[in-house]
């Protein structure tokens, strides 16, 4: 069998006046990054189809009335792109401020921290965030009037339902990545979806039943794509709550999962001689960062103290 | 996919409601009786998944029958349609008119939107609250459990205050003007489409409303109906599209896109499977023109859609009717049935050798579903979330196929183009805004209602046509284009009502809503109601709109309570910042216009400190 490679068409475009050339099918984001722009992204994940929801990556494209989401817009020949126009920078800052005003972002990682610092984003400018309240069933089209003292937030008690993982939805930015990973993008389990509408939309199982009562298979592939720490392994979440989680003290060892013949790569994150989390490399072309329950959670016997 | 079913079982009523729509379950795999054969044969695959588009109709069926969708009913629907329960729940909880929690058998939706709240809705709400209790509470009235909830605009602004009553097992009905006694007496007559104050013989788009029996194909035909289809067939596909291009007819739903370009796009798009959608999901506060057309001249909508099918090569049409318009839904369904029986829809339309048929889809309380890409999602059985364009619907529309979405009024205006000739049509109005146009005038005028005028009529003349202001008051401001439009003040009354004239006056014609406020108006509550509307109707997909609409409403609430965060200037700056991000970075028109009316009110100094 001979492999016939499609000829790659290269198209030119300009980012902030800088000429770039990329293969046809690239995104505006690819072009911006090629030109050296440090554009923020949140709902965009390299292993998934862009959800195009958060709008934190918007840029200006000549001829377009509104700003363009760079993650999902395909690059066209001769596009004139500007990442640093006042309009684009304003919208990117506001998106980060709005997200920060409604969700807890302190576990969203160093990238977002840098982007917010660079943009001088101030999430506190909309008032103190409303305190945590238990989730109520959705009532689309209706909401309580604002209380004039606080900024509505998504804060709700973290769901610690089992020893495998925690759903801490007060950190959720509704980026759709967990839903897509659970669904058509990766796992095809469809245990969770977005329910409710508008600001009251939340990630939910049917009728908000607990995960064991849902279709969830505990693969944890939602954890692997969550950008804000709203979904986390139980051990990691506990350590973060206790303030003992410290990535600088962690060693990552790559190995191969021993459970079946697929041979998924595992990255064992070890802190103080104890496995604290297991991930799979996102750039692996077989797993794309995905694992099953055994690969992701089936190692706890190692530290159980009861031997094998 | 490997679905896990909800374990609750449907009641026999719920099951019957779903089976009425889908037919009884053919096997154990579909939630039916498990037979020995089911152990050997599995049904599934593409065919099973391809029925997802029936999700919203199935939810409606259960909601209509028992008043809410229980776990058992949702589970049964999921199994029947091979939809994951979590996704079905996500869809059910997207719509205001689908309840996933038990509710009283009779639910009264009381409009308290911009117009109704100024014309009796507040008093009505108070009296209902005294009789029934707070929204969500249930009381027994005459042996029936009754509850109520406030509602966004019900499209009855010419006869405010409006209400809509859903009665499980019976149906739903509009009541306007609504009074407590009528509502709790639970006896309603079917409302007429609404009073047309103009002489029908001088009108084009409205000439049959209230004059020709909307329930009879014969009556329609004897008033010239279906002559246009015959003419179109004689002209041929190409000439129909060319005529529409020459006419300059632009969409009447708000985006003002030339219809000829759309039809040509679909006609020339590759592939056999193409769709026509008549967008009757009119939900813009202050708008009721499409309701009146669908209720009063449903055959015209059907005929226009058929011509669209002929011209573009689409064989299937959807008429998407707002979930708050029961009469429109019944009339259109009746018209489709009669047309099909007469051979004017079906495999060989009018013996002319082309196929076209129409399916009616009912919305379920979501303003966003009037946005064309959200409308696709709604028809497909997904949450009504818009998607980014490009790709455009003429290439990638409903079910991923080339689709032309046209507003109901645009459809009816297309008939006028072919009737009077493209040049004649183009001679009406201005160069860039051609033809007759409908305006829905409500608020503080003597004769609110639907008016047909040529493009180019001034706002002042339109108000005069509606009898001028009530009680001889002066104009305070006019909200042109509904909640998504902008205010203009008394100095702008000579603006020409055209697409270009509106743009010049820093507003947009939008859906043709014209809400007049007199000089005594306190605009604070009006703006807060608009902000509340957008916060309620945002789909929640993109951040600028999902959170921006919340922050906008909060800022207005703080200003109203005189509890600003920082100084007044800080608050106005914050509102400005929000307006920019919503306008520039939202996915769709909802977020892009969510700040427009509020910003214009500040600009004109209608509220607080003028800027």
Interface residues (C-beta under 8 A of the other chain):
Chain A: X52 X53 X54 X55 X56 X58 X66 X67 X69 X72 X73 X87 X90 X91 X94 X95 X98 X99 X101 X102 X125 X126 X127 X137 X138 X140 X141 X142 X143 X145 X146 X148 X149 X151 X152 X173 X174 X183 X188 X189 X190 X191 X192 X193 X194 X195 X196 X197 X198 X199 X200 X201 X204 X205 X206 X207 X214 X215
Chain B: X1 X2 X3 X4 X6 X71 X74 X75 X78 X84 X85 X86 X87 X88 X89 X90 X93 X94 X95 X96 X100 X101 X135 X149 X150 X151 X152 X365 X366 X383 X387 X388 X532 X535 X536 X537 X538 X539 X540 X541 X542 X543 X544 X546 X547 X548 X549 X550 X551 X553 X554 X557 X558 X561 X563 X565 X574 X577 X578 X580 X581 X583 X584 X585 X586 X587 X592
